[in-house]
Amino acid sequence: MHRLKSIMCIAVCAISLQAGANDSLLSEQYHHCMDRSEGVTMRMIECFSAEHQRQDLLLNKVYQQVMSGLSTTRKTQLRNVQRQWMAYRDANCQFYADPEGGSLARIEANACMMQMTAERAAELQASVPP
């Protein structure tokens, strides 16, 4: 059992390394949740899911802020880009949910959704006027 937890922790570390410097985009609640997860798959997925919800709320808020300052033409452009981005994010993260990949695939797919959403929120946040 201890060996399995070690392997899962190594896998989570590898996923975190993929996130790189963008790990700072994630909330303190997420970091505390992951610390308490003890490498248990379901607990980690719950952490990813909760953080994805937080990041999705932030993304929607920032998106509305950006939209409020745009002309009609630019609003249409951003709406189209956002829809394309969402389709890409969903397809990209679904790729990681390999049905033959076991619990690690579920972790990778959930981490992907969380991380990509956080990155998009930060990207749009940079467009919000001061």
N, CA and C atoms as an extended XYZ file, in Angstrom:
390
Properties=species:S:1:pos:R:3:atomname:S:1:resname:S:1:resid:I:1 pbc="F F F"
N         0.829       -1.190        0.000 N   MET     1
C         0.000        0.000        0.000 CA  MET     1
C         0.874        1.255        0.000 C   MET     1
N         1.921        1.250        0.835 N   HIS     2
C         2.806        2.411        0.903 CA  HIS     2
C         3.472        2.651       -0.443 C   HIS     2
N         3.859        1.572       -1.128 N   ARG     3
C         4.500        1.685       -2.444 CA  ARG     3
C         3.543        2.308       -3.456 C   ARG     3
N         2.263        1.909       -3.405 N   LEU     4
C         1.261        2.465       -4.314 CA  LEU     4
C         1.099        3.963       -4.079 C   LEU     4
N         1.057        4.380       -2.827 N   LYS     5
C         0.959        5.802       -2.517 CA  LYS     5
C         2.180        6.542       -3.041 C   LYS     5
N         3.341        5.959       -2.913 N   SER     6
C         4.561        6.592       -3.426 CA  SER     6
C         4.501        6.755       -4.936 C   SER     6
N         4.021        5.721       -5.620 N   ILE     7
C         3.895        5.797       -7.078 CA  ILE     7
C         2.903        6.881       -7.466 C   ILE     7
N         1.773        6.944       -6.771 N   MET     8
C         0.769        7.969       -7.068 CA  MET     8
C         1.327        9.358       -6.800 C   MET     8
N         2.080        9.519       -5.731 N   CYS     9
C         2.683       10.823       -5.427 CA  CYS     9
C         3.670       11.223       -6.519 C   CYS     9
N         4.427       10.271       -7.009 N   ILE    10
C         5.366       10.559       -8.100 CA  ILE    10
C         4.601       10.997       -9.335 C   ILE    10
N         3.503       10.329       -9.631 N   ALA    11
C         2.684       10.689      -10.800 CA  ALA    11
C         2.119       12.095      -10.646 C   ALA    11
N         1.636       12.414       -9.452 N   VAL    12
C         1.094       13.754       -9.217 CA  VAL    12
C         2.199       14.798       -9.341 C   VAL    12
N         3.368       14.486       -8.852 N   CYS    13
C         4.499       15.416       -9.002 CA  CYS    13
C         4.809       15.642      -10.471 C   CYS    13
N         4.756       14.593      -11.271 N   ALA    14
C         5.013       14.730      -12.702 CA  ALA    14
C         3.965       15.623      -13.346 C   ALA    14
N         2.707       15.460      -12.957 N   ILE    15
C         1.640       16.310      -13.479 CA  ILE    15
C         1.871       17.746      -13.037 C   ILE    15
N         2.271       17.935      -11.802 N   SER    16
C         2.540       19.278      -11.305 CA  SER    16
C         3.702       19.926      -12.038 C   SER    16
N         4.715       19.134      -12.372 N   LEU    17
C         5.839       19.677      -13.121 CA  LEU    17
C         5.404       20.134      -14.505 C   LEU    17
N         4.455       19.424      -15.107 N   GLN    18
C         3.924       19.853      -16.389 CA  GLN    18
C         3.282       21.217      -16.254 C   GLN    18
N         2.649       21.463      -15.139 N   ALA    19
C         2.005       22.758      -14.915 CA  ALA    19
C         3.049       23.859      -14.782 C   ALA    19
N         4.226       23.505      -14.272 N   GLY    20
C         5.320       24.453      -14.180 CA  GLY    20
C         5.012       25.650      -13.312 C   GLY    20
N         5.422       26.823      -13.798 N   ALA    21
C         5.264       28.057      -13.037 CA  ALA    21
C         3.792       28.407      -12.854 C   ALA    21
N         2.904       27.860      -13.670 N   ASN    22
C         1.492       28.181      -13.576 CA  ASN    22
C         0.841       27.600      -12.334 C   ASN    22
N         1.555       26.807      -11.584 N   ASP    23
C         1.042       26.275      -10.327 CA  ASP    23
C         0.652       27.417       -9.396 C   ASP    23
N         1.290       28.569       -9.559 N   SER    24
C         0.987       29.724       -8.715 CA  SER    24
C        -0.391       30.299       -9.016 C   SER    24
N        -1.009       29.898      -10.121 N   LEU    25
C        -2.354       30.368      -10.464 CA  LEU    25
C        -3.423       29.682       -9.620 C   LEU    25
N        -3.069       28.595       -8.984 N   LEU    26
C        -4.033       27.794       -8.250 CA  LEU    26
C        -4.171       28.286       -6.816 C   LEU    26
N        -5.344       28.080       -6.246 N   SER    27
C        -5.665       28.626       -4.927 CA  SER    27
C        -4.956       27.894       -3.788 C   SER    27
N        -4.919       28.562       -2.659 N   GLU    28
C        -4.382       27.948       -1.439 CA  GLU    28
C        -5.239       26.754       -1.027 C   GLU    28
N        -6.560       26.869       -1.241 N   GLN    29
C        -7.445       25.759       -0.905 CA  GLN    29
C        -7.036       24.499       -1.662 C   GLN    29
N        -6.687       24.674       -2.940 N   TYR    30
C        -6.262       23.538       -3.749 CA  TYR    30
C        -4.989       22.918       -3.171 C   TYR    30
N        -4.007       23.748       -2.870 N   HIS    31
C        -2.739       23.241       -2.345 CA  HIS    31
C        -2.945       22.507       -1.015 C   HIS    31
N        -3.781       23.058       -0.148 N   HIS    32
C        -4.071       22.388        1.126 CA  HIS    32
C        -4.814       21.077        0.894 C   HIS    32
N        -5.744       21.094       -0.031 N   CYS    33
C        -6.498       19.876       -0.352 CA  CYS    33
C        -5.559       18.781       -0.838 C   CYS    33
N        -4.646       19.138       -1.738 N   MET    34
C        -3.712       18.142       -2.261 CA  MET    34
C        -2.781       17.631       -1.168 C   MET    34
N        -2.375       18.495       -0.268 N   ASP    35
C        -1.530       18.062        0.853 CA  ASP    35
C        -2.258       17.024        1.703 C   ASP    35
N        -3.564       17.218        1.865 N   ARG    36
C        -4.362       16.305        2.700 CA  ARG    36
C        -4.797       15.048        1.941 C   ARG    36
N        -4.647       15.021        0.635 N   SER    37
C        -5.151       13.895       -0.166 CA  SER    37
C        -4.357       12.607        0.047 C   SER    37
N        -3.117       12.725        0.495 N   GLU    38
C        -2.250       11.569        0.760 CA  GLU    38
C        -2.104       10.657       -0.444 C   GLU    38
N        -2.214       11.223       -1.652 N   GLY    39
C        -2.035       10.429       -2.861 CA  GLY    39
C        -3.197        9.510       -3.187 C   GLY    39
N        -4.324        9.668       -2.500 N   VAL    40
C        -5.507        8.844       -2.750 CA  VAL    40
C        -6.228        9.423       -3.967 C   VAL    40
N        -6.415        8.575       -4.983 N   THR    41
C        -6.942        9.023       -6.267 CA  THR    41
C        -8.227        9.832       -6.129 C   THR    41
N        -9.214        9.313       -5.458 N   MET    42
C       -10.501       10.000       -5.354 CA  MET    42
C       -10.363       11.341       -4.633 C   MET    42
N        -9.535       11.397       -3.627 N   ARG    43
C        -9.326       12.664       -2.916 CA  ARG    43
C        -8.657       13.685       -3.827 C   ARG    43
N        -7.677       13.237       -4.613 N   MET    44
C        -7.001       14.150       -5.533 CA  MET    44
C        -7.971       14.645       -6.601 C   MET    44
N        -8.801       13.757       -7.109 N   ILE    45
C        -9.775       14.156       -8.121 CA  ILE    45
C       -10.768       15.154       -7.530 C   ILE    45
N       -11.142       14.970       -6.272 N   GLU    46
C       -12.013       15.941       -5.607 CA  GLU    46
C       -11.327       17.299       -5.505 C   GLU    46
N       -10.018       17.301       -5.237 N   CYS    47
C        -9.259       18.557       -5.180 CA  CYS    47
C        -9.244       19.236       -6.552 C   CYS    47
N        -8.971       18.443       -7.597 N   PHE    48
C        -8.951       18.986       -8.952 CA  PHE    48
C       -10.315       19.552       -9.321 C   PHE    48
N       -11.355       18.822       -8.995 N   SER    49
C       -12.716       19.241       -9.340 CA  SER    49
C       -13.096       20.542       -8.629 C   SER    49
N       -12.805       20.620       -7.350 N   ALA    50
C       -13.125       21.833       -6.592 CA  ALA    50
C       -12.348       23.031       -7.127 C   ALA    50
N       -11.074       22.821       -7.452 N   GLU    51
C       -10.271       23.927       -7.985 CA  GLU    51
C       -10.739       24.301       -9.390 C   GLU    51
N       -11.114       23.327      -10.176 N   HIS    52
C       -11.639       23.627      -11.509 CA  HIS    52
C       -12.884       24.502      -11.391 C   HIS    52
N       -13.753       24.197      -10.439 N   GLN    53
C       -14.945       25.025      -10.230 CA  GLN    53
C       -14.565       26.448       -9.848 C   GLN    53
N       -13.588       26.593       -8.951 N   ARG    54
C       -13.130       27.936       -8.558 CA  ARG    54
C       -12.564       28.674       -9.764 C   ARG    54
N       -11.732       27.988      -10.534 N   GLN    55
C       -11.111       28.625      -11.693 CA  GLN    55
C       -12.143       28.943      -12.780 C   GLN    55
N       -13.150       28.097      -12.933 N   ASP    56
C       -14.198       28.347      -13.914 CA  ASP    56
C       -15.011       29.582      -13.528 C   ASP    56
N       -15.305       29.739      -12.250 N   LEU    57
C       -16.003       30.946      -11.781 CA  LEU    57
C       -15.158       32.188      -12.055 C   LEU    57
N       -13.869       32.099      -11.775 N   LEU    58
C       -12.965       33.211      -12.044 CA  LEU    58
C       -12.924       33.515      -13.535 C   LEU    58
N       -12.809       32.481      -14.348 N   LEU    59
C       -12.778       32.663      -15.799 CA  LEU    59
C       -14.036       33.370      -16.285 C   LEU    59
N       -15.199       32.950      -15.813 N   ASN    60
C       -16.450       33.593      -16.225 CA  ASN    60
C       -16.502       35.054      -15.792 C   ASN    60
N       -16.033       35.336      -14.595 N   LYS    61
C       -16.009       36.720      -14.094 CA  LYS    61
C       -15.094       37.587      -14.956 C   LYS    61
N       -13.900       37.090      -15.216 N   VAL    62
C       -12.928       37.847      -16.014 CA  VAL    62
C       -13.430       38.012      -17.446 C   VAL    62
N       -14.010       36.971      -17.994 N   TYR    63
C       -14.568       37.030      -19.347 CA  TYR    63
C       -15.605       38.152      -19.437 C   TYR    63
N       -16.490       38.227      -18.455 N   GLN    64
C       -17.512       39.286      -18.443 CA  GLN    64
C       -16.872       40.673      -18.322 C   GLN    64
N       -15.821       40.784      -17.523 N   GLN    65
C       -15.118       42.065      -17.390 CA  GLN    65
C       -14.511       42.488      -18.722 C   GLN    65
N       -13.871       41.561      -19.398 N   VAL    66
C       -13.262       41.867      -20.694 CA  VAL    66
C       -14.348       42.240      -21.696 C   VAL    66
N       -15.411       41.462      -21.738 N   MET    67
C       -16.501       41.709      -22.685 CA  MET    67
C       -17.109       43.096      -22.492 C   MET    67
N       -17.216       43.531      -21.240 N   SER    68
C       -17.877       44.817      -20.965 CA  SER    68
C       -17.131       46.006      -21.563 C   SER    68
N       -15.859       45.854      -21.829 N   GLY    69
C       -15.076       46.963      -22.376 CA  GLY    69
C       -14.845       46.887      -23.875 C   GLY    69
N       -15.497       45.960      -24.556 N   LEU    70
C       -15.241       45.761      -25.982 CA  LEU    70
C       -16.359       46.307      -26.863 C   LEU    70
N       -16.004       46.635      -28.080 N   SER    71
C       -16.995       47.016      -29.083 CA  SER    71
C       -17.783       45.767      -29.486 C   SER    71
N       -18.880       45.981      -30.186 N   THR    72
C       -19.707       44.850      -30.623 CA  THR    72
C       -18.909       43.869      -31.466 C   THR    72
N       -18.099       44.378      -32.377 N   THR    73
C       -17.288       43.508      -33.236 CA  THR    73
C       -16.303       42.687      -32.418 C   THR    73
N       -15.620       43.336      -31.485 N   ARG    74
C       -14.639       42.635      -30.655 CA  ARG    74
C       -15.315       41.645      -29.711 C   ARG    74
N       -16.529       41.959      -29.234 N   LYS    75
C       -17.272       41.008      -28.398 CA  LYS    75
C       -17.550       39.732      -29.173 C   LYS    75
N       -17.961       39.880      -30.418 N   THR    76
C       -18.228       38.715      -31.264 CA  THR    76
C       -16.954       37.906      -31.455 C   THR    76
N       -15.844       38.593      -31.680 N   GLN    77
C       -14.566       37.890      -31.854 CA  GLN    77
C       -14.197       37.110      -30.593 C   GLN    77
N       -14.297       37.766      -29.442 N   LEU    78
C       -13.937       37.097      -28.194 CA  LEU    78
C       -14.875       35.926      -27.923 C   LEU    78
N       -16.166       36.095      -28.155 N   ARG    79
C       -17.120       35.012      -27.946 CA  ARG    79
C       -16.744       33.802      -28.810 C   ARG    79
N       -16.399       34.052      -30.073 N   ASN    80
C       -16.003       32.961      -30.971 CA  ASN    80
C       -14.714       32.292      -30.506 C   ASN    80
N       -13.754       33.103      -30.117 N   VAL    81
C       -12.483       32.558      -29.632 CA  VAL    81
C       -12.698       31.734      -28.376 C   VAL    81
N       -13.526       32.241      -27.477 N   GLN    82
C       -13.765       31.526      -26.221 CA  GLN    82
C       -14.437       30.175      -26.484 C   GLN    82
N       -15.384       30.157      -27.392 N   ARG    83
C       -16.050       28.889      -27.723 CA  ARG    83
C       -15.050       27.899      -28.325 C   ARG    83
N       -14.182       28.390      -29.194 N   GLN    84
C       -13.164       27.518      -29.790 CA  GLN    84
C       -12.180       27.036      -28.732 C   GLN    84
N       -11.808       27.937      -27.830 N   TRP    85
C       -10.892       27.549      -26.761 CA  TRP    85
C       -11.519       26.462      -25.891 C   TRP    85
N       -12.796       26.620      -25.539 N   MET    86
C       -13.471       25.630      -24.699 CA  MET    86
C       -13.532       24.276      -25.398 C   MET    86
N       -13.819       24.277      -26.680 N   ALA    87
C       -13.859       23.022      -27.436 CA  ALA    87
C       -12.475       22.369      -27.442 C   ALA    87
N       -11.437       23.185      -27.625 N   TYR    88
C       -10.073       22.648      -27.609 CA  TYR    88
C        -9.728       22.091      -26.230 C   TYR    88
N       -10.009       22.860      -25.184 N   ARG    89
C        -9.695       22.408      -23.816 CA  ARG    89
C       -10.368       21.083      -23.529 C   ARG    89
N       -11.657       21.007      -23.851 N   ASP    90
C       -12.407       19.786      -23.567 CA  ASP    90
C       -11.838       18.596      -24.340 C   ASP    90
N       -11.554       18.787      -25.624 N   ALA    91
C       -11.004       17.698      -26.442 CA  ALA    91
C        -9.607       17.316      -25.973 C   ALA    91
N        -8.790       18.309      -25.670 N   ASN    92
C        -7.425       18.055      -25.218 CA  ASN    92
C        -7.415       17.261      -23.914 C   ASN    92
N        -8.216       17.682      -22.967 N   CYS    93
C        -8.226       17.006      -21.675 CA  CYS    93
C        -8.899       15.638      -21.764 C   CYS    93
N        -9.865       15.505      -22.652 N   GLN    94
C       -10.503       14.202      -22.840 CA  GLN    94
C        -9.500       13.185      -23.373 C   GLN    94
N        -8.548       13.657      -24.149 N   PHE    95
C        -7.502       12.773      -24.670 CA  PHE    95
C        -6.761       12.078      -23.528 C   PHE    95
N        -6.532       12.807      -22.426 N   TYR    96
C        -5.812       12.235      -21.289 CA  TYR    96
C        -6.651       11.210      -20.535 C   TYR    96
N        -7.966       11.237      -20.717 N   ALA    97
C        -8.857       10.316      -20.017 CA  ALA    97
C        -8.897        8.977      -20.750 C   ALA    97
N        -7.750        8.420      -21.009 N   ASP    98
C        -7.613        7.148      -21.715 CA  ASP    98
C        -8.315        6.052      -20.911 C   ASP    98
N        -9.326        5.405      -21.497 N   PRO    99
C       -10.046        4.376      -20.747 CA  PRO    99
C        -9.160        3.213      -20.300 C   PRO    99
N        -8.024        3.052      -20.938 N   GLU   100
C        -7.104        1.978      -20.552 CA  GLU   100
C        -5.966        2.499      -19.667 C   GLU   100
N        -6.047        3.770      -19.304 N   GLY   101
C        -4.978        4.389      -18.536 CA  GLY   101
C        -5.114        4.275      -17.036 C   GLY   101
N        -6.189        3.660      -16.573 N   GLY   102
C        -6.377        3.473      -15.139 CA  GLY   102
C        -6.612        4.773      -14.397 C   GLY   102
N        -6.335        4.748      -13.101 N   SER   103
C        -6.621        5.908      -12.261 CA  SER   103
C        -5.719        7.095      -12.601 C   SER   103
N        -4.528        6.833      -13.113 N   LEU   104
C        -3.638        7.930      -13.482 CA  LEU   104
C        -4.243        8.743      -14.625 C   LEU   104
N        -4.929        8.090      -15.546 N   ALA   105
C        -5.574        8.800      -16.656 CA  ALA   105
C        -6.662        9.732      -16.131 C   ALA   105
N        -7.406        9.290      -15.142 N   ARG   106
C        -8.444       10.154      -14.547 CA  ARG   106
C        -7.804       11.364      -13.878 C   ARG   106
N        -6.684       11.132      -13.203 N   ILE   107
C        -5.979       12.234      -12.551 CA  ILE   107
C        -5.479       13.222      -13.597 C   ILE   107
N        -4.852       12.721      -14.640 N   GLU   108
C        -4.314       13.598      -15.686 CA  GLU   108
C        -5.413       14.399      -16.369 C   GLU   108
N        -6.539       13.775      -16.678 N   ALA   109
C        -7.635       14.469      -17.345 CA  ALA   109
C        -8.209       15.570      -16.466 C   ALA   109
N        -8.393       15.283      -15.181 N   ASN   110
C        -8.928       16.288      -14.266 CA  ASN   110
C        -7.931       17.412      -14.026 C   ASN   110
N        -6.665       17.077      -13.917 N   ALA   111
C        -5.630       18.104      -13.738 CA  ALA   111
C        -5.557       18.997      -14.969 C   ALA   111
N        -5.712       18.408      -16.141 N   CYS   112
C        -5.695       19.167      -17.389 CA  CYS   112
C        -6.805       20.213      -17.409 C   CYS   112
N        -8.026       19.816      -17.083 N   MET   113
C        -9.164       20.748      -17.077 CA  MET   113
C        -8.912       21.896      -16.104 C   MET   113
N        -8.442       21.552      -14.931 N   MET   114
C        -8.184       22.564      -13.911 CA  MET   114
C        -7.106       23.531      -14.373 C   MET   114
N        -5.996       22.998      -14.855 N   GLN   115
C        -4.851       23.826      -15.222 CA  GLN   115
C        -5.157       24.706      -16.438 C   GLN   115
N        -5.773       24.136      -17.452 N   MET   116
C        -6.069       24.928      -18.646 CA  MET   116
C        -7.060       26.044      -18.339 C   MET   116
N        -8.018       25.779      -17.466 N   THR   117
C        -8.988       26.803      -17.087 CA  THR   117
C        -8.307       27.923      -16.316 C   THR   117
N        -7.407       27.570      -15.405 N   ALA   118
C        -6.667       28.580      -14.648 CA  ALA   118
C        -5.805       29.437      -15.575 C   ALA   118
N        -5.162       28.800      -16.533 N   GLU   119
C        -4.312       29.536      -17.469 CA  GLU   119
C        -5.131       30.483      -18.337 C   GLU   119
N        -6.302       30.036      -18.774 N   ARG   120
C        -7.157       30.905      -19.596 CA  ARG   120
C        -7.672       32.080      -18.781 C   ARG   120
N        -8.031       31.855      -17.539 N   ALA   121
C        -8.479       32.955      -16.676 CA  ALA   121
C        -7.368       33.992      -16.529 C   ALA   121
N        -6.150       33.537      -16.326 N   ALA   122
C        -5.015       34.452      -16.187 CA  ALA   122
C        -4.757       35.199      -17.499 C   ALA   122
N        -4.886       34.483      -18.602 N   GLU   123
C        -4.686       35.113      -19.913 CA  GLU   123
C        -5.701       36.235      -20.140 C   GLU   123
N        -6.955       35.965      -19.864 N   LEU   124
C        -7.978       37.001      -20.040 CA  LEU   124
C        -7.819       38.118      -19.008 C   LEU   124
N        -7.392       37.756      -17.801 N   GLN   125
C        -7.187       38.765      -16.752 CA  GLN   125
C        -6.193       39.831      -17.210 C   GLN   125
N        -5.218       39.427      -17.992 N   ALA   126
C        -4.226       40.371      -18.506 CA  ALA   126
C        -4.852       41.377      -19.475 C   ALA   126
N        -6.048       41.075      -19.991 N   SER   127
C        -6.739       41.968      -20.920 CA  SER   127
C        -7.673       42.941      -20.234 C   SER   127
N        -7.899       42.764      -18.946 N   VAL   128
C        -8.791       43.646      -18.219 CA  VAL   128
C        -8.086       44.973      -17.975 C   VAL   128
N        -8.733       46.078      -18.370 N   PRO   129
C        -8.086       47.386      -18.135 CA  PRO   129
C        -7.943       47.658      -16.636 C   PRO   129
N        -6.904       48.367      -16.262 N   PRO   130
C        -6.676       48.645      -14.824 CA  PRO   130
C        -7.763       49.491      -14.212 C   PRO   130
